[in-house]
Amino acid sequence: MTAFLILLLFLLFYLLGKSADFLVLQIRFFGERFGIPLSFLGIILGLLTSIPELSIGVNALVENAVAISIGNLFGGVIVLFGLIYGGGIILNRKTKTDGRLWHIIPFFLYILLALIFGLTGVINEIEGSILIIGYFVIIFFLYIKGEKKQSIHHHKKTPIPFAKSIFITLFGVAGIIIISKIIILLSLELIKELHLPEFLVGLLIFSIGTNLPEIIVTFRSWRRHIKELSVANIYGSAIANIFAVGLLAFLHPIYINVGASYYIIMASFLVLFISTMFFYKSEKKITQKEGVVLVSIYVLSILSELLVFTIT
């Protein structure tokens, strides 16, 4: 029974990624049609590719299993900046940057704020409201800093009819919501059988599974030589995760077990934060070796979590 549940979860995570992929492609179509700048489009994609996390969070709230969602959302940030960002750089050898730290610091400070809120053991409605407002402040920050002036790549493919595009988009959203609901129910059964802590399941399993859309966008963007879209999507997804935390906390206070696992997440994020800033500033590029460092931080984070779980 346990093996069947695990296999079924892998299948559902695959379908979840495909559903989100359909949604991403449609949003990209809208962006190209209306001339949305590439960097801003990436932020929009980041929000949309985080729909699985938000859907799982809402369903987890209904099923009284919020610990899964919080582990997923905070753990997802480590996956995004460590595994996906670093892995993309490794495969593509390097990525150029503008060297201006104020372009990325607001993102990291916003994520750090959520982690600081969590140190008290609860993220309440007021703190949730602050995170929600903070998300839109960052979006506005990008707008007034002239990011909208960047252009996006146009493709010569025949545009999809508007009505059909709307239908596919709604179908993708519905698929994500339904599949995430099933994933939560099956995961709760698996947790009962394996006696695993909910937070750890969210951190190790959901944080990767629900980031399949980001992985898809990253590799497709790098392959099509649209690196700006890939990077913007990663940053957009990271802050969208925190926006989801704020939204969940606004709906109902989130209680967090502040223990070794949480401190590992926070320490890993701080190391990723400092490393990314240093790499971003140095020589205005992030090299393949530096990508290896980012992935290594993610791997060490996971190994530390497993070690703590084994000891306790």
C-alpha positions as CSV (number, residue, x, y, z in Angstrom):
1,M,0.0,0.0,0.0
2,T,2.8,2.4,0.9
3,A,4.7,1.7,-2.4
4,F,1.4,2.3,-4.3
5,L,0.8,5.6,-2.6
6,I,4.4,6.8,-3.3
7,L,4.0,5.8,-7.0
8,L,0.7,7.6,-7.2
9,L,2.1,10.7,-5.6
10,F,5.0,10.8,-8.2
11,L,2.4,10.5,-11.0
12,L,0.3,13.3,-9.5
13,F,3.3,15.6,-9.1
14,Y,4.1,15.0,-12.7
15,L,0.5,15.9,-13.7
16,L,0.7,18.9,-11.4
17,G,3.8,20.1,-13.2
18,K,2.2,19.6,-16.7
19,S,-0.9,21.5,-15.6
20,A,1.2,24.4,-14.4
21,D,3.2,24.2,-17.6
22,F,0.1,24.7,-19.7
23,L,-0.8,27.7,-17.6
24,V,2.8,29.2,-18.0
25,L,2.7,28.8,-21.8
26,Q,-0.7,30.6,-22.0
27,I,0.5,33.5,-19.8
28,R,3.6,33.8,-21.9
29,F,1.3,34.1,-25.0
30,F,-0.6,36.9,-23.3
31,G,2.6,38.6,-22.4
32,E,3.9,38.5,-26.0
33,R,0.6,39.6,-27.4
34,F,0.4,42.7,-25.2
35,G,4.1,43.5,-25.1
36,I,4.8,42.8,-21.4
37,P,8.5,43.3,-20.6
38,L,10.5,40.1,-20.1
39,S,11.6,40.7,-16.5
40,F,8.1,41.7,-15.4
41,L,6.7,38.7,-17.3
42,G,9.0,36.5,-15.3
43,I,7.6,37.9,-12.0
44,I,4.1,37.1,-13.3
45,L,5.1,33.6,-14.2
46,G,6.7,33.3,-10.8
47,L,3.3,33.9,-9.2
48,L,1.5,31.6,-11.5
49,T,4.0,28.8,-11.2
50,S,3.5,29.1,-7.4
51,I,-0.2,28.3,-7.7
52,P,0.5,24.6,-6.7
53,E,2.1,25.8,-3.5
54,L,-0.8,28.2,-2.8
55,S,-3.4,25.5,-3.6
56,I,-1.7,23.0,-1.4
57,G,-1.4,25.6,1.3
58,V,-5.2,26.3,1.2
59,N,-6.1,22.6,1.1
60,A,-3.6,22.0,4.0
61,L,-5.4,24.7,5.9
62,V,-8.7,23.0,5.3
63,E,-7.3,19.6,6.3
64,N,-5.6,21.1,9.4
65,A,-2.1,20.1,8.1
66,V,-0.5,23.6,7.7
67,A,2.9,22.3,8.7
68,I,3.2,20.5,5.4
69,S,2.5,23.8,3.5
70,I,4.9,25.9,5.6
71,G,7.7,23.4,5.1
72,N,6.9,23.4,1.4
73,L,6.8,27.2,1.1
74,F,10.0,27.9,3.1
75,G,11.8,24.8,1.7
76,G,10.8,25.9,-1.8
77,V,12.8,29.1,-1.4
78,I,15.9,26.9,-0.8
79,V,15.1,24.7,-3.8
80,L,14.6,27.8,-6.0
81,F,17.9,29.6,-5.1
82,G,20.0,26.6,-4.4
83,L,18.9,23.7,-6.7
84,I,17.1,25.4,-9.6
85,Y,19.1,28.6,-9.9
86,G,22.4,26.9,-9.2
87,G,21.6,24.0,-11.4
88,G,20.6,26.2,-14.3
89,I,23.9,28.1,-14.0
90,I,25.9,24.8,-13.9
91,L,24.2,23.5,-17.1
92,N,24.7,26.8,-18.9
93,R,28.1,27.6,-17.5
94,K,27.4,31.2,-16.5
95,T,24.8,34.0,-16.4
96,K,25.4,37.7,-16.7
97,T,24.2,40.2,-14.0
98,D,24.1,44.0,-13.9
99,G,26.1,44.0,-10.6
100,R,23.5,46.3,-8.9
101,L,22.7,44.7,-5.6
102,W,19.6,46.9,-5.0
103,H,18.0,44.9,-7.8
104,I,18.0,41.7,-5.7
105,I,18.3,42.8,-2.1
106,P,14.5,43.6,-1.7
107,F,13.6,40.0,-2.7
108,F,15.9,38.5,-0.1
109,L,14.9,40.9,2.7
110,Y,11.2,40.2,2.0
111,I,11.9,36.4,2.4
112,L,14.0,37.0,5.5
113,L,11.2,39.0,7.1
114,A,8.8,36.0,6.8
115,L,11.4,33.7,8.4
116,I,11.9,36.2,11.3
117,F,8.2,36.3,11.9
118,G,8.2,32.6,12.1
119,L,10.8,32.6,14.9
120,T,8.1,33.5,17.4
121,G,6.3,30.2,16.7
122,V,3.3,31.8,15.1
123,I,2.7,34.1,12.1
124,N,-0.5,36.0,12.9
125,E,-3.0,38.0,10.8
126,I,-1.1,41.3,11.2
127,E,2.2,39.7,10.1
128,G,0.3,38.0,7.2
129,S,-1.0,41.4,6.1
130,I,2.5,42.9,6.2
131,L,3.7,40.0,3.9
132,I,0.8,40.5,1.5
133,I,1.5,44.3,1.3
134,G,5.2,43.7,1.1
135,Y,4.7,41.5,-2.0
136,F,2.9,44.3,-3.9
137,V,5.5,46.8,-2.7
138,I,8.2,44.8,-4.4
139,I,6.1,44.5,-7.6
140,F,5.7,48.3,-7.5
141,F,9.4,48.7,-6.8
142,L,10.2,46.8,-10.0
143,Y,7.8,48.9,-12.0
144,I,9.2,52.3,-10.9
145,K,12.8,51.2,-11.4
146,G,12.3,51.0,-15.1
147,E,12.1,47.2,-15.4
148,K,9.1,47.6,-17.7
149,K,11.4,49.1,-20.4
150,Q,12.9,45.7,-21.1
151,S,11.6,43.9,-24.2
152,I,10.7,40.3,-24.7
153,H,11.4,37.9,-27.4
154,H,8.6,37.5,-30.0
155,H,8.0,34.2,-31.8
156,K,6.9,33.7,-35.3
157,K,4.5,31.0,-34.4
158,T,0.8,31.4,-35.3
159,P,-1.0,32.9,-32.3
160,I,-3.4,30.7,-30.4
161,P,-7.1,31.9,-30.8
162,F,-8.0,34.1,-27.8
163,A,-11.1,32.0,-26.8
164,K,-9.0,28.8,-26.9
165,S,-6.3,30.3,-24.9
166,I,-8.7,31.4,-22.2
167,F,-10.2,27.8,-22.0
168,I,-6.7,26.2,-21.7
169,T,-5.7,28.7,-19.0
170,L,-8.9,27.9,-17.0
171,F,-8.4,24.2,-17.5
172,G,-4.8,24.5,-16.2
173,V,-5.9,26.3,-13.1
174,A,-8.7,23.8,-12.4
175,G,-6.2,20.9,-12.9
176,I,-3.7,22.4,-10.5
177,I,-6.4,22.9,-7.8
178,I,-7.9,19.5,-8.1
179,I,-4.6,17.6,-8.3
180,S,-3.2,19.5,-5.3
181,K,-6.3,18.5,-3.3
182,I,-5.7,14.8,-4.1
183,I,-2.0,15.1,-3.3
184,I,-2.8,16.5,0.2
185,L,-5.2,13.7,1.0
186,L,-2.9,10.9,-0.2
187,S,0.1,12.5,1.6
188,L,-1.8,12.5,4.8
189,E,-2.3,8.8,4.4
190,L,1.3,8.2,3.6
191,I,2.4,10.3,6.7
192,K,0.2,8.1,8.9
193,E,1.8,4.9,7.5
194,L,5.4,6.0,7.6
195,H,5.0,8.1,10.8
196,L,6.9,11.1,9.3
197,P,6.7,14.6,10.7
198,E,4.5,16.8,8.5
199,F,7.0,19.7,8.3
200,L,9.8,17.4,7.0
201,V,7.5,16.0,4.3
202,G,6.7,19.5,3.2
203,L,10.3,20.4,3.2
204,L,11.8,17.4,1.4
205,I,9.0,16.2,-0.9
206,F,6.5,19.0,-1.6
207,S,9.2,21.7,-2.0
208,I,10.6,19.9,-5.0
209,G,7.4,18.4,-6.4
210,T,5.5,21.7,-6.4
211,N,8.5,23.4,-8.0
212,L,8.3,21.3,-11.1
213,P,6.8,24.3,-13.0
214,E,9.8,26.4,-12.1
215,I,12.1,23.6,-13.1
216,I,10.3,23.4,-16.5
217,V,10.4,27.1,-17.1
218,T,14.1,27.3,-16.1
219,F,15.3,24.7,-18.5
220,R,13.0,25.8,-21.3
221,S,14.1,29.4,-20.9
222,W,17.8,28.5,-20.8
223,R,17.4,26.2,-23.8
224,R,15.7,28.9,-25.8
225,H,18.3,31.5,-24.8
226,I,15.8,33.5,-22.8
227,K,17.9,33.6,-19.5
228,E,16.2,36.7,-18.2
229,L,12.8,34.9,-18.1
230,S,14.3,32.0,-16.2
231,V,16.0,34.2,-13.5
232,A,13.0,36.5,-13.1
233,N,10.7,33.5,-12.7
234,I,12.9,32.1,-9.9
235,Y,12.8,35.4,-8.0
236,G,9.1,35.8,-8.7
237,S,8.4,32.3,-7.5
238,A,10.4,32.8,-4.3
239,I,8.5,36.0,-3.3
240,A,5.2,34.3,-4.4
241,N,5.9,31.6,-1.8
242,I,6.2,34.2,0.9
243,F,3.1,35.9,-0.4
244,A,1.3,32.6,0.0
245,V,2.6,32.4,3.6
246,G,1.2,35.8,4.2
247,L,-2.2,34.9,2.7
248,L,-2.5,31.7,4.7
249,A,-1.6,33.6,7.9
250,F,-4.1,36.3,7.1
251,L,-6.8,33.7,6.8
252,H,-5.7,31.8,10.0
253,P,-2.7,32.2,12.3
254,I,0.0,29.7,11.3
255,Y,1.7,27.9,14.2
256,I,5.2,26.8,13.6
257,N,7.3,24.3,15.5
258,V,10.5,26.3,15.8
259,G,13.2,23.6,16.2
260,A,16.3,22.4,14.5
261,S,14.6,22.0,11.1
262,Y,13.5,25.6,11.1
263,Y,16.9,26.9,12.1
264,I,18.5,24.9,9.3
265,I,16.2,26.5,6.8
266,M,17.0,30.0,8.1
267,A,20.7,29.3,8.1
268,S,20.6,27.9,4.6
269,F,18.7,30.9,3.3
270,L,21.1,33.3,4.9
271,V,24.1,31.5,3.3
272,L,22.3,31.5,0.0
273,F,21.5,35.2,0.4
274,I,25.1,36.2,1.2
275,S,26.6,33.9,-1.5
276,T,24.2,35.1,-4.2
277,M,24.9,38.8,-3.4
278,F,28.6,38.2,-3.6
279,F,28.4,36.3,-6.8
280,Y,26.0,38.8,-8.3
281,K,28.3,41.7,-7.6
282,S,31.6,40.1,-8.6
283,E,32.6,40.5,-12.2
284,K,28.8,41.0,-13.1
285,K,28.3,37.3,-13.7
286,I,27.7,34.1,-11.9
287,T,30.0,31.3,-13.1
288,Q,29.6,27.6,-13.3
289,K,31.7,27.1,-10.1
290,E,29.5,29.5,-8.2
291,G,26.5,27.6,-9.4
292,V,28.1,24.5,-7.9
293,V,28.4,26.4,-4.6
294,L,24.6,27.2,-4.6
295,V,23.6,23.6,-5.3
296,S,26.0,22.4,-2.6
297,I,24.3,24.7,-0.1
298,Y,21.0,23.1,-1.0
299,V,22.4,19.6,-0.7
300,L,24.0,20.4,2.7
301,S,20.7,21.8,3.9
302,I,18.8,18.6,3.0
303,L,21.5,16.4,4.5
304,S,21.3,18.5,7.7
305,E,17.5,18.0,7.8
306,L,17.9,14.3,7.4
307,L,20.5,14.1,10.1
308,V,18.3,16.0,12.5
309,F,15.4,13.7,11.6
310,T,17.5,10.6,12.2
311,I,18.8,11.8,15.5
312,T,15.4,12.8,16.9
